[in-house]
């Protein structure tokens, strides 16, 4: 087995829940969209180009997921 991502940071996986009007919500039955963000760093130092010193790099990817078959809308 080989990992696909990582090492993931301590805050490396976050979920943000939104209501239909776009406001942030914590009420389960109002959730219409979920934003998912994954943050990770390189396992070894990499060179950024030119004469830049090698360093570990942190990057992230985000996606939004709308709930399917949502009868409230």
C-alpha positions as CSV (number, residue, x, y, z in Angstrom):
1,X,0.0,0.0,0.0
2,X,1.1,3.5,-0.7
3,X,-0.4,6.7,0.8
4,X,-2.1,9.1,-1.7
5,X,-1.7,12.2,0.4
6,X,0.2,13.3,3.5
7,X,1.3,13.8,5.9
8,X,-1.9,15.7,6.7
9,X,-1.7,18.6,9.1
10,X,-3.4,18.6,12.4
11,X,-6.0,20.9,10.9
12,X,-5.7,19.0,7.6
13,X,-9.3,17.9,7.1
14,X,-12.0,20.5,7.7
15,X,-15.7,20.6,6.9
16,X,-17.8,23.8,6.7
17,X,-21.6,23.4,6.5
18,X,-23.8,25.9,4.7
19,X,-27.6,26.5,4.6
20,X,-29.5,27.1,1.3
21,X,-29.0,30.9,1.6
22,X,-25.2,30.5,1.8
23,X,-24.9,31.2,5.5
24,X,-22.8,29.0,7.8
25,X,-25.0,26.6,9.8
26,X,-24.5,24.0,12.5
27,X,-28.2,22.8,12.3
28,X,-28.3,19.3,10.6
29,X,-31.6,19.7,8.9
30,X,-30.6,23.1,7.3
31,X,-27.4,21.8,5.6
32,X,-27.6,22.3,1.8
33,X,-23.8,22.3,1.0
34,X,-20.6,21.1,2.6
35,X,-17.2,22.5,1.8
36,X,-14.3,20.1,2.3
37,X,-10.7,21.2,2.6
38,X,-7.6,18.9,2.9
39,X,-4.2,20.5,3.9
40,X,-1.0,18.5,3.7
41,X,2.8,19.2,3.6
42,X,5.5,17.5,1.6
43,X,7.3,14.7,3.3
44,X,10.7,16.0,2.3
45,X,12.1,19.5,1.5
46,X,11.7,20.6,-2.1
47,X,13.4,23.3,-4.1
48,X,11.1,26.1,-5.3
49,X,13.3,26.9,-8.3
50,X,16.4,29.0,-9.1
51,X,18.6,29.5,-6.0
52,X,15.8,29.1,-3.5
53,X,16.6,26.9,-0.5
54,X,14.8,23.6,-0.1
55,X,11.9,23.7,2.2
56,X,8.8,21.7,3.1
57,X,5.7,23.0,1.4
58,X,2.1,23.2,2.6
59,X,-0.7,23.0,0.1
60,X,-4.5,22.5,0.2
61,X,-7.4,21.5,-2.0
62,X,-11.0,22.4,-1.5
63,X,-14.3,21.2,-2.9
64,X,-18.0,21.9,-2.4
65,X,-20.6,19.2,-2.3
66,X,-24.3,20.0,-2.6
67,X,-26.7,17.6,-0.9
68,X,-28.7,15.4,-3.4
69,X,-32.4,14.7,-3.2
70,X,-32.9,17.6,-0.8
71,X,-36.7,17.8,-0.5
72,X,-36.6,21.2,1.3
73,X,-35.6,23.0,-2.0
